[in-house]
Amino acid sequence: MMTLAAAPHSGRPGRPQRPSPAGRWARPRANREALQFDLVLALVLALSATTTSLLYARASIYPELAPAWVWVVGLGLVTLPLAVRRVWPVPVAVLSAVGFFICGQFAVPELLITNIGLFIALYTVGAWEPRRSLAFWARFGISTAMVLWLTVSLIVASSNADALPGVSRSGLFSAFATYAVIQIITNLVYFGGAFFFGNRSWQSARMRAQLEAQGRELELERRTSAEQAVALDRIAIARELHDVVAHHVSVMGIQAAAARRLVAQYATTAGPVESDASPLSRAQAALEVVETSAEQAIAELHGLVGTLRAPDPADAATTLGIAQLPALTSSSTSAGVPTTLIVVGEARPVPLLVDVALYRTTQEALTNVRKHAGGGAEATVRLRFEADAVELEVGDTGFAQRFVASSTGNGSGLGLRGMRERVGAVGGTVEAQRREHGGFLVRARIPLAHASPNTVTDTAIQEARP
């Protein structure tokens, strides 16, 4: 008679879940190493089952033993199909259950390896069968068949005095009834464990796959963010290069053109003129401005490269700000556009980014004046400190329509766009419009209500006064 038979799952398996995005996940196929492991496992269990069955037979536990061919069929069905348990989980479980039944029903003397083999087969169905409804019903069907077999076996044994001789069968709590309860509890734990651990393995594998997918998504987002950061850095670099190069190179171009015309005029002049007002002296002065502007452009480009290379932002902090506005207006005057700087209101500290934005806006506006205002134009830079804001105005007396022409065809529009982006980055606004009495006006206004006054000192602001 068998000592351990199948019984239905004692827990609450519940209804199979409806398909969901997560439920449609299928566990990846077993790799070659896993299949090789299963083959070795099946062979080891088959050899172990043969050895233990011979030992049980020698112990004379069964009075009558099954024929040898029944041994081979029963033990072979329980163990050998486990070699492909991850490939065909449900067929392997059915074959193992049939082999377990043959060994228990026809007195094959094996009580250990057959239980291990059936448990592994049922566990594999829960862990590897991709069709979850089939996995549930296959295990439920095998458990139901086993409990019917167990029930019939216990009923038959209760009326057979030769089965378990000496065990009392009288009374509700007889020794045989106790034995039957032990059998039922043991089977419930056995099949319930296979059911639980199989489902747990499936859920763990699915969670690992989800975590790996999330990891890949995070890595992709990280790479995307890094690429976006690089793109933003390139935009910032392009803006800085435009601000630096456009200012100085425009001065160089204008002065070089003036030098060429003056030299040509001097060539037609009879006799040398040694005064400072001579065309040659004026040409030399213009060329000196070209040289100075070139040196300034190179120096600022070196500073920009140093900023990009410096790991610590504090080491690469720019020194350009409103303290350099007098020098900037002087440079504009030397380039041929008389420029006046006016500071209105009580000077006070402004944040570093605001300081740089005001300087760059002034620089770009004066560059546009030199490019488009025409001959004889004058410029005025007005820096106004208000109670909660700072305002910058750069106006000229040139031809107002020159800005429209530059915006529609002759100019790229990058200068005004760069001013708006730079001032907008610190919470300000930029207005560019014609003046009523001719000329053009650029006005930038930056609020200071939430600014941190720890970057530009009062002394530096006082130095900006003419």
VEXDREN-2710 file (C-alpha; in Angstrom, 1 decimal):
% VEXDREN-2710
k/r/px/py/pz
1/MET/0.0/0.0/0.0
2/MET/1.2/3.5/-0.7
3/THR/2.4/5.7/2.1
4/LEU/1.9/9.1/0.5
5/ALA/-0.7/9.8/-2.1
6/ALA/-1.9/12.9/-3.7
7/ALA/-4.5/15.3/-2.3
8/PRO/-6.1/18.5/-3.5
9/HIS/-4.5/21.8/-2.7
10/SER/-5.6/22.8/0.8
11/GLY/-5.1/26.5/0.4
12/ARG/-7.3/29.0/-1.5
13/PRO/-5.9/28.9/-5.0
14/GLY/-8.5/31.4/-6.2
15/ARG/-9.7/32.0/-9.6
16/PRO/-7.2/32.4/-12.4
17/GLN/-6.5/36.0/-13.0
18/ARG/-7.8/37.7/-16.1
19/PRO/-5.2/38.6/-18.7
20/SER/-3.5/41.9/-18.0
21/PRO/-0.5/43.7/-19.4
22/ALA/1.6/42.2/-16.7
23/GLY/-0.1/38.8/-17.0
24/ARG/0.7/38.5/-20.7
25/TRP/4.4/38.3/-19.8
26/ALA/6.0/35.0/-20.8
27/ARG/9.0/33.7/-19.0
28/PRO/12.0/33.4/-21.3
29/ARG/13.0/30.0/-22.5
30/ALA/15.5/28.1/-20.4
31/ASN/19.1/28.5/-21.6
32/ARG/21.4/25.7/-22.5
33/GLU/23.0/25.5/-19.1
34/ALA/19.6/25.1/-17.4
35/LEU/18.6/22.3/-19.8
36/GLN/21.8/20.5/-19.2
37/PHE/21.2/20.8/-15.4
38/ASP/17.7/19.2/-15.8
39/LEU/19.2/16.3/-17.8
40/VAL/21.8/15.6/-15.0
41/LEU/19.0/16.0/-12.4
42/ALA/16.8/13.4/-14.1
43/LEU/19.6/10.9/-14.4
44/VAL/20.6/11.4/-10.8
45/LEU/17.0/10.9/-9.6
46/ALA/16.6/7.8/-11.8
47/LEU/19.8/6.3/-10.4
48/SER/18.8/7.2/-6.8
49/ALA/15.3/5.8/-7.3
50/THR/16.7/2.5/-8.5
51/THR/19.1/2.3/-5.5
52/THR/16.5/3.2/-2.9
53/SER/13.9/0.8/-4.3
54/LEU/16.4/-2.1/-4.1
55/LEU/17.1/-1.0/-0.5
56/TYR/13.4/-0.9/0.4
57/ALA/12.9/-4.3/-1.2
58/ARG/15.7/-5.7/0.9
59/ALA/14.0/-4.2/4.0
60/SER/10.9/-6.3/3.2
61/ILE/8.5/-3.4/3.7
62/TYR/6.2/-4.8/0.9
63/PRO/5.1/-8.4/1.3
64/GLU/4.5/-8.7/-2.4
65/LEU/6.7/-6.8/-4.9
66/ALA/5.7/-5.7/-8.4
67/PRO/7.4/-7.3/-11.4
68/ALA/10.7/-5.7/-12.6
69/TRP/9.1/-4.2/-15.7
70/VAL/6.6/-2.3/-13.5
71/TRP/9.6/-1.0/-11.5
72/VAL/11.2/0.3/-14.7
73/VAL/8.0/1.9/-16.0
74/GLY/6.9/3.5/-12.8
75/LEU/10.3/4.8/-11.7
76/GLY/11.2/5.8/-15.3
77/LEU/8.0/7.9/-15.7
78/VAL/8.6/9.7/-12.4
79/THR/12.2/10.7/-13.0
80/LEU/13.3/10.6/-16.6
81/PRO/10.8/13.1/-18.0
82/LEU/12.2/15.8/-15.7
83/ALA/15.0/16.2/-18.2
84/VAL/12.6/18.3/-20.3
85/ARG/10.5/19.8/-17.5
86/ARG/11.2/23.4/-18.4
87/VAL/10.4/22.8/-22.1
88/TRP/7.1/20.9/-21.6
89/PRO/6.0/21.4/-18.0
90/VAL/2.5/20.1/-18.1
91/PRO/3.2/16.8/-20.1
92/VAL/6.1/16.1/-17.7
93/ALA/3.8/16.6/-14.7
94/VAL/1.2/14.3/-16.1
95/LEU/3.8/11.6/-16.8
96/SER/5.3/11.9/-13.3
97/ALA/1.8/11.6/-11.8
98/VAL/1.2/8.5/-13.8
99/GLY/4.5/7.0/-12.7
100/PHE/3.8/8.0/-9.1
101/PHE/0.4/6.2/-9.3
102/ILE/2.0/3.0/-10.8
103/CYS/4.6/2.9/-8.1
104/GLY/2.1/3.3/-5.3
105/GLN/-0.7/1.2/-6.6
106/PHE/1.4/-1.8/-7.8
107/ALA/3.8/-2.1/-4.9
108/VAL/7.0/-0.7/-6.3
109/PRO/9.2/-0.4/-3.2
110/GLU/10.1/3.3/-3.4
111/LEU/8.9/6.0/-1.0
112/LEU/11.4/8.9/-1.3
113/ILE/12.5/9.7/-4.8
114/THR/9.1/9.3/-6.3
115/ASN/7.8/12.0/-4.0
116/ILE/10.7/14.3/-4.8
117/GLY/10.2/13.8/-8.6
118/LEU/6.4/14.5/-8.5
119/PHE/7.0/17.6/-6.3
120/ILE/9.6/19.0/-8.8
121/ALA/7.2/18.3/-11.7
122/LEU/4.3/20.2/-10.1
123/TYR/6.6/23.0/-9.0
124/THR/7.9/23.4/-12.6
125/VAL/4.3/23.8/-14.0
126/GLY/3.7/26.7/-11.7
127/ALA/7.2/28.2/-12.4
128/TRP/7.6/27.7/-16.2
129/GLU/4.2/27.1/-17.9
130/PRO/3.5/30.4/-19.9
131/ARG/-0.2/29.7/-20.2
132/ARG/-1.2/30.5/-16.6
133/SER/-4.8/29.1/-16.8
134/LEU/-3.4/25.8/-18.1
135/ALA/-0.8/25.8/-15.3
136/PHE/-3.5/26.2/-12.7
137/TRP/-5.9/23.6/-14.1
138/ALA/-3.2/21.1/-14.8
139/ARG/-2.1/21.2/-11.1
140/PHE/-5.7/21.2/-9.9
141/GLY/-6.5/18.2/-12.1
142/ILE/-3.5/16.2/-10.9
143/SER/-4.3/17.1/-7.3
144/THR/-8.0/16.1/-7.7
145/ALA/-7.0/12.7/-9.2
146/MET/-4.6/12.1/-6.4
147/VAL/-7.1/12.9/-3.7
148/LEU/-9.6/10.5/-5.3
149/TRP/-7.0/7.8/-5.3
150/LEU/-6.1/8.5/-1.7
151/THR/-9.7/8.4/-0.6
152/VAL/-10.4/5.1/-2.4
153/SER/-7.2/3.6/-1.0
154/LEU/-8.1/4.6/2.6
155/ILE/-11.7/3.3/2.2
156/VAL/-10.4/-0.1/0.9
157/ALA/-7.8/-0.3/3.6
158/SER/-10.3/0.4/6.4
159/SER/-12.2/-2.7/5.5
160/ASN/-9.2/-4.9/4.8
161/ALA/-7.8/-6.5/8.0
162/ASP/-4.6/-7.5/6.3
163/ALA/-3.8/-3.8/5.6
164/LEU/-1.9/-2.3/8.5
165/PRO/-2.5/-5.3/10.8
166/GLY/-2.7/-4.5/14.5
167/VAL/-4.0/-1.0/13.8
168/SER/-7.4/-0.5/15.5
169/ARG/-10.3/0.5/13.3
170/SER/-13.0/0.8/16.0
171/GLY/-14.3/4.2/17.1
172/LEU/-14.3/7.7/15.5
173/PHE/-10.8/8.4/16.8
174/SER/-9.3/5.0/16.2
175/ALA/-5.7/4.5/15.3
176/PHE/-6.6/4.0/11.6
177/ALA/-8.6/7.3/11.6
178/THR/-5.5/9.0/13.0
179/TYR/-3.4/7.5/10.3
180/ALA/-5.8/8.7/7.6
181/VAL/-5.8/12.2/9.0
182/ILE/-2.0/12.2/9.0
183/GLN/-2.0/11.1/5.3
184/ILE/-4.4/13.9/4.4
185/ILE/-2.5/16.6/6.2
186/THR/0.8/15.4/4.7
187/ASN/-0.6/15.5/1.2
188/LEU/-2.1/18.9/1.7
189/VAL/1.2/20.3/2.8
190/TYR/3.0/18.5/0.0
191/PHE/0.8/19.7/-2.9
192/GLY/0.2/23.1/-1.4
193/GLY/3.9/23.7/-1.1
194/ALA/4.5/22.7/-4.8
195/PHE/1.6/25.0/-5.8
196/PHE/2.9/28.0/-3.7
197/PHE/6.6/27.8/-4.5
198/GLY/5.8/27.3/-8.2
199/ASN/3.7/30.5/-8.4
200/ARG/6.3/32.3/-6.3
201/SER/9.0/31.4/-8.7
202/TRP/6.9/32.7/-11.7
203/GLN/6.2/36.0/-9.9
204/SER/9.9/36.5/-8.9
205/ALA/11.0/35.9/-12.5
206/ARG/8.4/38.4/-13.8
207/MET/9.5/41.0/-11.2
208/ARG/13.1/40.6/-12.2
209/ALA/12.1/41.1/-15.9
210/GLN/10.2/44.2/-15.0
211/LEU/13.1/45.6/-13.0
212/GLU/15.5/44.9/-15.8
213/ALA/13.1/46.6/-18.3
214/GLN/12.8/49.6/-15.9
215/GLY/16.6/49.7/-15.6
216/ARG/16.9/49.8/-19.4
217/GLU/14.3/52.6/-19.6
218/LEU/16.2/54.5/-16.9
219/GLU/19.5/54.1/-18.7
220/LEU/17.8/55.3/-21.9
221/GLU/16.4/58.3/-20.1
222/ARG/19.8/59.0/-18.6
223/ARG/21.5/58.9/-22.0
224/THR/18.7/61.1/-23.4
225/SER/19.2/63.6/-20.6
226/ALA/22.9/63.6/-21.1
227/GLU/22.5/64.3/-24.8
228/GLN/20.0/67.1/-24.0
229/ALA/22.5/68.6/-21.5
230/VAL/25.2/68.5/-24.2
231/ALA/22.9/70.1/-26.7
232/LEU/22.0/72.9/-24.2
233/ASP/25.7/73.4/-23.5
234/ARG/26.3/73.7/-27.2
235/ILE/23.5/76.3/-27.4
236/ALA/25.1/78.2/-24.5
237/ILE/28.5/78.1/-26.1
238/ALA/27.1/79.3/-29.4
239/ARG/25.4/82.2/-27.7
240/GLU/28.6/83.1/-25.9
241/LEU/30.7/82.9/-29.1
242/HIS/28.1/85.0/-30.9
243/ASP/28.2/87.7/-28.2
244/VAL/32.0/87.8/-28.1
245/VAL/32.9/87.4/-31.7
246/ALA/30.1/89.5/-33.1
247/HIS/31.0/92.5/-31.0
248/HIS/34.7/92.6/-31.6
249/VAL/34.8/91.3/-35.2
250/SER/32.2/93.9/-36.2
251/VAL/34.5/96.6/-34.9
252/MET/37.4/95.1/-36.7
253/GLY/35.4/94.9/-40.0
254/ILE/34.3/98.5/-39.7
255/GLN/37.7/99.9/-38.8
256/ALA/39.4/97.8/-41.5
257/ALA/37.0/99.2/-44.1
258/ALA/37.7/102.7/-42.9
259/ALA/41.4/102.1/-43.0
260/ARG/41.1/100.8/-46.6
261/ARG/39.2/103.9/-47.7
262/LEU/41.6/106.3/-45.9
263/VAL/44.7/104.7/-47.4
264/ALA/43.1/104.9/-50.8
265/GLN/42.3/108.5/-50.2
266/TYR/45.8/109.2/-49.0
267/ALA/47.3/107.6/-52.1
268/THR/45.6/110.3/-54.2
269/THR/46.8/113.1/-51.9
270/ALA/49.7/115.0/-53.2
271/GLY/52.6/115.3/-50.8
272/PRO/53.0/113.9/-47.3
273/VAL/51.0/115.3/-44.4
274/GLU/52.4/114.6/-41.0
275/SER/49.6/115.9/-38.8
276/ASP/47.4/113.7/-36.6
277/ALA/44.4/114.5/-38.8
278/SER/46.0/113.2/-42.0
279/PRO/44.5/110.2/-43.7
280/LEU/47.6/108.1/-42.9
281/SER/47.4/108.9/-39.2
282/ARG/43.7/108.1/-39.2
283/ALA/44.3/104.9/-41.0
284/GLN/46.9/103.9/-38.4
285/ALA/44.5/104.7/-35.6
286/ALA/41.8/102.5/-37.2
287/LEU/44.2/99.7/-37.6
288/GLU/45.2/100.0/-33.9
289/VAL/41.5/99.6/-33.0
290/VAL/41.4/96.5/-35.2
291/GLU/44.4/95.1/-33.3
292/THR/42.9/95.9/-29.9
293/SER/39.6/94.4/-30.7
294/ALA/41.3/91.2/-32.0
295/GLU/43.2/90.9/-28.8
296/GLN/40.1/91.3/-26.7
297/ALA/38.3/88.7/-28.7
298/ILE/41.1/86.2/-28.3
299/ALA/41.3/86.9/-24.5
300/GLU/37.5/86.4/-24.1
301/LEU/37.6/83.2/-26.1
302/HIS/40.4/81.9/-23.9
303/GLY/38.2/82.7/-20.9
304/LEU/35.3/80.9/-22.4
305/VAL/37.3/77.8/-23.1
306/GLY/38.6/78.0/-19.5
307/THR/35.1/78.1/-18.3
308/LEU/34.2/74.9/-20.2
309/ARG/37.2/73.1/-18.9
310/ALA/37.0/74.2/-15.2
311/PRO/35.4/71.5/-13.0
312/ASP/34.5/74.0/-10.3
313/PRO/32.1/76.8/-11.5
314/ALA/33.6/79.1/-8.9
315/ASP/37.0/78.8/-10.6
316/ALA/35.6/79.8/-13.9
317/ALA/33.3/82.7/-12.8
318/THR/33.3/85.5/-15.4
319/THR/34.4/89.0/-14.4
320/LEU/32.2/90.7/-17.1
321/GLY/29.5/92.8/-15.6
322/ILE/28.1/96.3/-15.1
323/ALA/31.5/97.4/-13.7
324/GLN/32.9/97.0/-17.2
325/LEU/30.2/99.2/-18.8
326/PRO/32.5/102.3/-18.9
327/ALA/35.2/100.4/-20.7
328/LEU/32.5/99.0/-23.1
329/THR/31.1/102.5/-23.9
330/SER/34.6/103.8/-24.4
331/SER/35.4/101.0/-26.8
332/SER/32.2/101.9/-28.7
333/THR/33.2/105.5/-28.8
334/SER/36.7/104.6/-30.1
335/ALA/35.0/102.5/-32.8
336/GLY/33.2/105.6/-34.2
337/VAL/29.9/105.7/-32.3
338/PRO/29.9/108.3/-29.6
339/THR/28.4/106.5/-26.5
340/THR/27.3/108.0/-23.2
341/LEU/26.8/106.0/-20.0
342/ILE/24.2/107.2/-17.5
343/VAL/23.5/105.5/-14.1
344/VAL/20.2/106.4/-12.5
345/GLY/19.1/105.6/-9.0
346/GLU/20.9/104.3/-5.9
347/ALA/23.4/101.6/-6.9
348/ARG/23.1/98.3/-5.0
349/PRO/24.4/94.7/-5.5
350/VAL/22.9/92.5/-8.2
351/PRO/23.2/88.8/-8.7
352/LEU/26.1/87.4/-10.8
353/LEU/23.8/86.1/-13.6
354/VAL/22.0/89.4/-13.8
355/ASP/25.3/91.3/-13.8
356/VAL/26.6/89.2/-16.8
357/ALA/23.2/89.4/-18.6
358/LEU/23.2/93.3/-18.4
359/TYR/26.8/93.5/-19.7
360/ARG/26.1/91.1/-22.6
361/THR/22.9/92.8/-23.5
362/THR/24.7/96.2/-23.7
363/GLN/27.5/94.7/-25.7
364/GLU/25.1/93.2/-28.3
365/ALA/23.0/96.3/-28.5
366/LEU/26.0/98.5/-29.2
367/THR/27.2/96.0/-31.8
368/ASN/23.8/96.4/-33.6
369/VAL/24.2/100.2/-33.4
370/ARG/27.6/100.0/-35.1
371/LYS/26.2/97.6/-37.8
372/HIS/23.0/99.3/-38.6
373/ALA/22.6/102.9/-37.2
374/GLY/24.6/104.5/-40.0
375/GLY/27.1/107.3/-40.0
376/GLY/26.9/110.1/-37.5
377/ALA/24.7/108.0/-35.1
378/GLU/25.2/108.4/-31.3
379/ALA/24.3/105.9/-28.6
380/THR/23.2/106.3/-25.0
381/VAL/23.4/103.5/-22.4
382/ARG/21.1/104.1/-19.4
383/LEU/21.3/101.8/-16.3
384/ARG/18.4/102.5/-14.0
385/PHE/18.1/101.0/-10.4
386/GLU/14.6/100.8/-9.2
387/ALA/13.1/99.6/-5.9
388/ASP/12.6/96.0/-7.1
389/ALA/14.2/95.8/-10.5
390/VAL/17.1/97.0/-12.6
391/GLU/16.5/98.4/-16.1
392/LEU/18.9/98.9/-19.0
393/GLU/18.2/101.0/-22.1
394/VAL/20.5/101.3/-25.1
395/GLY/19.3/103.8/-27.6
396/ASP/20.7/105.4/-30.7
397/THR/19.9/108.3/-33.1
398/GLY/20.4/106.3/-36.3
399/PHE/17.9/105.2/-38.9
400/ALA/15.1/103.2/-37.2
401/GLN/14.3/101.2/-40.4
402/ARG/17.7/99.6/-40.4
403/PHE/16.7/97.1/-37.7
404/VAL/13.6/96.0/-39.7
405/ALA/15.8/95.4/-42.7
406/SER/18.3/93.4/-40.7
407/SER/15.5/91.3/-39.2
408/THR/13.9/90.5/-42.5
409/GLY/16.9/89.8/-44.7
410/ASN/20.3/91.2/-44.0
411/GLY/20.6/90.1/-40.4
412/SER/20.3/86.7/-38.8
413/GLY/18.2/87.9/-35.8
414/LEU/20.5/85.9/-33.5
415/GLY/21.6/89.1/-31.6
416/LEU/18.1/90.1/-30.4
417/ARG/17.1/86.5/-29.8
418/GLY/20.2/85.9/-27.7
419/MET/19.4/89.0/-25.6
420/ARG/15.9/87.8/-25.0
421/GLU/17.1/84.3/-24.1
422/ARG/19.8/85.6/-21.7
423/VAL/17.6/88.1/-20.0
424/GLY/14.7/85.7/-19.9
425/ALA/16.9/83.1/-18.1
426/VAL/17.1/85.5/-15.1
427/GLY/13.4/86.4/-15.1
428/GLY/13.6/89.5/-17.2
429/THR/12.1/90.8/-20.4
430/VAL/13.5/92.6/-23.5
431/GLU/11.8/95.1/-25.7
432/ALA/13.2/96.4/-29.0
433/GLN/11.4/99.1/-30.9
434/ARG/11.8/102.3/-32.9
435/ARG/12.1/105.6/-31.2
436/GLU/9.6/108.4/-32.0
437/HIS/12.2/110.9/-33.1
438/GLY/14.4/108.4/-35.0
439/GLY/16.7/105.7/-34.0
440/PHE/16.2/102.5/-32.1
441/LEU/15.8/101.5/-28.5
442/VAL/16.5/98.2/-26.7
443/ARG/15.1/98.0/-23.1
444/ALA/15.8/95.2/-20.7
445/ARG/14.1/94.9/-17.4
446/ILE/15.1/92.3/-14.7
447/PRO/13.2/92.0/-11.4
448/LEU/15.3/91.8/-8.3
449/ALA/12.7/90.8/-5.7
450/HIS/14.1/87.3/-5.4
451/ALA/17.7/88.0/-6.3
452/SER/20.6/87.1/-4.1
453/PRO/22.8/90.2/-3.4
454/ASN/26.1/88.5/-2.9
455/THR/27.9/88.6/-6.1
456/VAL/28.4/92.2/-7.2
457/THR/29.4/94.8/-4.7
458/ASP/28.4/98.4/-4.3
459/THR/32.0/99.4/-5.2
460/ALA/31.7/97.6/-8.5
461/ILE/28.5/99.4/-9.3
462/GLN/29.9/102.7/-8.3
463/GLU/32.7/102.1/-10.8
464/ALA/30.1/101.9/-13.5
465/ARG/29.2/105.5/-13.0
466/PRO/30.9/107.9/-15.5
END
